[in-house]
């Protein structure tokens, strides 16, 4: 391993950072936005190291890295405190810099190896109430038009099956078994699974197939896709999102995302007593721990009901 030269100012630190960013741009092909974020984070890191008397990358120890992380979370006169997610990104940049410096022989140790990025707080899935779901579905569109029937069928299917929006628009007519109330969807990684279609969704899809889809097919090339756009092509994810957003606006609902109906499907099942492992299968999650985040929603609901209903909940 080559010797490390000590310099009298922060030029050596800046040189190491510049070499690392060049490596990320040329050899790793990072996007310019990502590089800009790394550059900003590492510029702040160099300033902290300089304030602590470090002038070269090999002089840095774990206490310097921890001091940088603490400053990110606490903020200072020049910087507001960063969220856990933003601080984690900055720590990732610093860890990458020190791994690179060690590999390139700029230092003999990696002081950031054991410094873990802060864990962002787990965000609870966004779900809406059953009454809000009914308002949303009722606002899907006029039942006397092909697009209105399609939109109602799409939203009923999303809520009735828990399918991802990409899975729903990827369905072909032959993927449906309306007699038994199931559809075959292709999930993440091409993994196939069967999802249920409830009675409301069945009737909405049947109405669309009989009264609306034949009209939409005429504008296209006879694609097997279940949900078609006005030109007879497969409805895109963006098109389905527009359907959802328009219905939400008509229903007076805010912050309704493409995943809202999926989250509501899972939450309402668990509120109704469904086993978390059954919901895991219905959602197509590889691990039950992914699904268990929904139980946090139901626990919160239990707390709220208890707090408002039990005579001795508050003392």
C-alpha positions as CSV (number, residue, x, y, z in Angstrom):
1,X,0.0,0.0,0.0
2,X,1.5,3.4,-1.0
3,X,2.4,6.0,1.6
4,X,0.0,8.8,2.3
5,X,1.2,12.3,1.9
6,X,0.2,14.8,4.6
7,X,-0.6,18.4,3.4
8,X,-0.9,21.5,5.4
9,X,-4.5,22.5,4.4
10,X,-7.7,20.9,3.2
11,X,-6.5,20.5,-0.4
12,X,-5.9,16.8,0.2
13,X,-9.4,16.3,1.5
14,X,-10.9,18.2,-1.5
15,X,-8.7,16.2,-3.9
16,X,-9.9,12.9,-2.4
17,X,-13.5,14.0,-2.7
18,X,-13.0,15.2,-6.3
19,X,-11.4,11.9,-7.3
20,X,-14.3,10.0,-5.7
21,X,-16.9,12.0,-7.4
22,X,-15.1,11.5,-10.7
23,X,-15.2,7.8,-10.1
24,X,-18.9,7.9,-9.4
25,X,-19.6,9.9,-12.6
26,X,-17.3,8.0,-15.0
27,X,-17.1,4.4,-13.7
28,X,-20.4,4.1,-11.8
29,X,-22.4,6.3,-14.2
30,X,-24.4,8.0,-11.4
31,X,-27.1,10.5,-12.5
32,X,-26.3,14.2,-12.3
33,X,-28.9,14.8,-9.6
34,X,-27.4,12.1,-7.4
35,X,-23.9,13.4,-8.0
36,X,-25.1,16.9,-7.1
37,X,-26.5,15.6,-3.8
38,X,-23.3,13.7,-3.0
39,X,-21.2,16.8,-3.9
40,X,-23.3,19.0,-1.6
41,X,-23.1,16.4,1.3
42,X,-19.3,15.9,0.9
43,X,-18.6,19.6,0.7
44,X,-20.3,19.9,4.1
45,X,-18.4,16.9,5.4
46,X,-15.1,18.5,4.4
47,X,-16.1,21.7,6.2
48,X,-16.7,19.8,9.4
49,X,-13.4,17.9,9.1
50,X,-11.5,21.1,8.5
51,X,-13.1,22.7,11.6
52,X,-11.9,19.6,13.6
53,X,-8.4,20.1,12.3
54,X,-8.3,17.3,9.7
55,X,-6.5,18.2,6.5
56,X,-6.2,14.8,4.8
57,X,-8.4,11.8,4.4
58,X,-6.1,9.4,6.4
59,X,-6.4,11.6,9.5
60,X,-10.1,11.1,9.8
61,X,-11.3,8.7,12.6
62,X,-14.7,7.4,13.7
63,X,-15.4,10.3,16.1
64,X,-15.2,12.7,13.1
65,X,-17.8,10.8,11.2
66,X,-20.0,10.6,14.2
67,X,-19.6,14.3,14.8
68,X,-20.7,14.9,11.2
69,X,-23.8,12.7,11.6
70,X,-24.7,14.5,14.8
71,X,-24.4,17.8,13.2
72,X,-26.7,16.7,10.4
73,X,-29.5,15.8,12.8
74,X,-29.0,18.8,15.1
75,X,-28.3,21.5,12.5
76,X,-26.3,24.6,13.0
77,X,-26.3,28.4,12.3
78,X,-25.9,27.6,8.5
79,X,-27.9,24.5,8.1
80,X,-31.3,23.4,9.4
81,X,-31.6,19.9,11.0
82,X,-32.0,17.2,8.4
83,X,-34.6,14.4,8.5
84,X,-33.4,10.9,9.1
85,X,-33.8,10.1,5.4
86,X,-31.7,13.1,4.2
87,X,-29.0,12.4,6.9
88,X,-28.9,8.8,5.9
89,X,-28.1,9.8,2.3
90,X,-25.3,12.0,3.5
91,X,-23.8,9.2,5.6
92,X,-24.0,6.9,2.6
93,X,-22.0,9.4,0.6
94,X,-19.4,9.6,3.4
95,X,-19.2,5.8,3.8
96,X,-18.7,5.5,0.0
97,X,-15.9,8.1,0.1
98,X,-14.0,6.2,2.8
99,X,-14.4,2.8,1.2
100,X,-13.0,4.3,-2.0
101,X,-10.1,6.0,-0.2
102,X,-9.1,2.7,1.4
103,X,-9.3,0.8,-1.9
104,X,-7.3,3.5,-3.7
105,X,-4.6,3.5,-1.0
106,X,-5.3,7.1,0.2
107,X,-5.7,5.8,3.8
108,X,-5.0,2.6,5.7
109,X,-8.4,2.4,7.6
110,X,-12.1,3.0,7.0
111,X,-13.4,5.1,9.9
112,X,-17.0,5.1,8.6
113,X,-17.3,1.3,8.3
114,X,-19.2,0.9,11.6
115,X,-21.2,4.2,11.4
116,X,-24.8,3.2,10.5
117,X,-27.1,5.7,8.7
118,X,-30.0,6.8,10.8
119,X,-33.1,4.7,10.2
120,X,-36.0,6.8,8.8
121,X,-39.2,6.4,10.7
122,X,-41.5,3.8,9.2
123,X,-44.3,5.5,7.3
124,X,-47.7,4.1,7.8
125,X,-49.5,3.3,4.6
126,X,-52.1,5.8,3.5
127,X,-55.6,4.3,3.7
128,X,-59.1,5.9,3.4
129,X,-62.2,4.8,5.2
130,X,-64.9,2.5,3.8
131,X,-67.2,5.5,3.4
132,X,-64.5,7.4,1.5
133,X,-63.9,4.4,-0.8
134,X,-67.6,4.2,-1.6
135,X,-67.6,8.0,-2.4
136,X,-64.6,7.4,-4.7
137,X,-66.1,4.5,-6.5
138,X,-69.4,6.3,-6.9
139,X,-67.5,9.2,-8.6
140,X,-65.8,7.0,-11.1
141,X,-67.7,8.3,-14.0
142,X,-71.1,8.3,-15.8
143,X,-72.5,4.8,-16.2
144,X,-73.9,5.5,-19.6
145,X,-70.5,6.0,-21.3
146,X,-67.8,3.5,-22.2
147,X,-65.1,5.3,-20.3
148,X,-67.3,5.7,-17.3
149,X,-68.0,2.0,-17.2
150,X,-64.3,1.2,-17.7
151,X,-63.3,3.6,-14.9
152,X,-65.8,2.1,-12.4
153,X,-64.6,-1.4,-13.3
154,X,-61.0,-0.4,-12.9
155,X,-61.4,1.2,-9.5
156,X,-63.7,-1.6,-8.2
157,X,-61.1,-4.1,-9.3
158,X,-58.3,-2.2,-7.6
159,X,-60.1,-2.0,-4.3
160,X,-61.8,-5.4,-4.5
161,X,-58.5,-7.3,-5.3
162,X,-55.7,-5.3,-3.7
163,X,-53.8,-5.5,-7.0
164,X,-51.2,-2.9,-7.8
165,X,-52.2,-0.4,-10.4
166,X,-49.5,-1.9,-12.8
167,X,-50.9,-5.3,-12.2
168,X,-54.4,-4.2,-13.0
169,X,-53.6,-2.5,-16.3
170,X,-51.4,-5.5,-17.2
171,X,-54.4,-7.9,-17.1
172,X,-55.8,-9.5,-20.3
173,X,-59.3,-10.6,-20.6
174,X,-58.2,-14.3,-20.5
175,X,-56.7,-13.6,-17.1
176,X,-60.2,-13.3,-15.6
177,X,-62.3,-16.1,-14.1
178,X,-65.4,-14.2,-13.2
179,X,-67.3,-17.4,-12.5
180,X,-65.1,-18.3,-9.6
181,X,-64.3,-14.7,-8.8
182,X,-60.5,-14.6,-9.4
183,X,-58.0,-13.0,-11.6
184,X,-54.4,-14.1,-12.4
185,X,-52.0,-11.1,-12.1
186,X,-48.3,-10.8,-12.8
187,X,-46.6,-9.2,-9.8
188,X,-43.1,-8.0,-9.1
189,X,-40.4,-10.1,-10.7
190,X,-43.0,-11.7,-12.9
191,X,-44.4,-13.8,-10.1
192,X,-47.9,-14.9,-10.8
193,X,-50.6,-15.0,-8.2
194,X,-54.4,-15.3,-8.0
195,X,-56.4,-12.4,-6.5
196,X,-60.0,-12.5,-5.6
197,X,-62.6,-10.4,-7.3
198,X,-65.6,-9.5,-5.0
199,X,-69.2,-9.3,-6.1
200,X,-69.2,-5.6,-6.7
201,X,-66.0,-5.7,-8.8
202,X,-67.4,-8.8,-10.7
203,X,-70.5,-6.9,-11.7
204,X,-68.6,-3.8,-12.6
205,X,-66.1,-5.7,-14.8
206,X,-68.9,-7.7,-16.4
207,X,-70.8,-4.5,-17.2
208,X,-67.7,-3.1,-18.7
209,X,-67.0,-6.2,-20.8
210,X,-70.5,-6.4,-22.2
211,X,-71.4,-2.7,-22.6
212,X,-68.2,-0.7,-23.0
213,X,-65.1,-2.7,-24.0
214,X,-66.5,-3.7,-27.5
215,X,-66.9,0.0,-28.3
216,X,-63.3,0.7,-27.2
217,X,-62.0,-2.3,-29.1
218,X,-63.3,-0.8,-32.4
219,X,-60.7,2.1,-32.2
220,X,-57.7,-0.3,-31.9
221,X,-56.3,-3.5,-33.2
222,X,-58.2,-6.0,-31.1
223,X,-55.7,-6.2,-28.2
224,X,-56.3,-8.8,-25.5
225,X,-55.9,-6.2,-22.8
226,X,-58.7,-6.0,-20.3
227,X,-58.6,-2.2,-19.8
228,X,-58.4,-0.2,-23.0
229,X,-57.9,3.5,-23.7
230,X,-59.9,5.7,-26.0
231,X,-57.7,4.6,-29.0
232,X,-58.2,0.9,-28.3
233,X,-54.7,0.4,-26.8
234,X,-53.9,-0.9,-23.4
235,X,-54.6,1.6,-20.7
236,X,-51.3,2.8,-19.2
237,X,-50.3,3.2,-15.6
238,X,-50.4,7.0,-16.2
239,X,-53.9,6.7,-17.7
240,X,-55.1,4.6,-14.7
241,X,-53.7,7.2,-12.3
242,X,-55.6,9.9,-14.2
243,X,-58.8,7.9,-13.8
244,X,-58.1,7.6,-10.0
245,X,-57.2,11.3,-9.6
246,X,-60.3,12.5,-11.5
247,X,-62.6,10.3,-9.4
248,X,-60.9,11.5,-6.2
249,X,-61.4,15.2,-7.2
250,X,-65.1,14.6,-7.9
251,X,-65.4,12.8,-4.6
252,X,-63.7,15.7,-2.7
253,X,-60.9,13.5,-1.5
254,X,-57.3,14.7,-1.1
255,X,-54.0,12.9,-1.1
256,X,-55.3,9.8,-2.9
257,X,-52.4,8.0,-4.6
258,X,-52.2,5.0,-6.9
259,X,-51.5,2.8,-3.9
260,X,-54.4,4.2,-1.8
261,X,-56.9,1.6,-2.8
262,X,-54.4,-1.2,-2.3
263,X,-53.5,0.1,1.2
264,X,-57.2,0.5,2.0
265,X,-57.9,-3.1,0.8
266,X,-55.3,-4.5,3.2
267,X,-56.2,-2.3,6.2
268,X,-59.9,-3.0,5.9
269,X,-59.2,-6.8,5.6
270,X,-57.2,-6.7,8.8
271,X,-59.7,-4.5,10.6
272,X,-62.3,-7.2,9.6
273,X,-60.2,-9.9,11.3
274,X,-58.3,-11.3,8.4
275,X,-55.0,-13.1,9.2
276,X,-51.9,-11.2,8.3
277,X,-50.5,-14.2,6.4
278,X,-53.6,-14.4,4.2
279,X,-53.3,-10.6,3.5
280,X,-49.6,-11.2,2.6
281,X,-50.6,-13.8,0.0
282,X,-53.3,-11.5,-1.4
283,X,-50.9,-8.6,-1.7
284,X,-48.1,-10.7,-3.2
285,X,-45.6,-9.7,-0.5
286,X,-42.6,-12.0,-0.3
287,X,-42.2,-11.5,3.4
288,X,-44.9,-11.2,6.1
289,X,-42.9,-8.4,7.7
290,X,-43.7,-6.2,4.7
291,X,-47.4,-6.8,5.4
292,X,-47.1,-6.3,9.1
293,X,-46.8,-2.5,8.6
294,X,-50.5,-2.6,8.1
295,X,-51.1,-4.0,11.6
296,X,-49.6,-0.7,12.9
297,X,-52.6,1.0,11.3
298,X,-55.1,-1.3,12.9
299,X,-53.4,-1.0,16.3
300,X,-53.6,2.8,16.0
301,X,-57.3,2.4,15.2
302,X,-57.8,0.2,18.3
303,X,-56.1,2.9,20.4
304,X,-58.3,5.6,19.0
305,X,-61.5,3.6,19.6
306,X,-60.4,2.7,23.2
307,X,-59.5,6.3,24.0
308,X,-62.8,7.6,22.8
309,X,-65.0,4.7,24.1
310,X,-63.7,3.4,27.4
311,X,-64.9,5.3,30.4
312,X,-61.6,5.1,32.2
313,X,-59.3,5.4,29.2
314,X,-58.3,8.9,30.2
315,X,-57.4,9.8,33.8
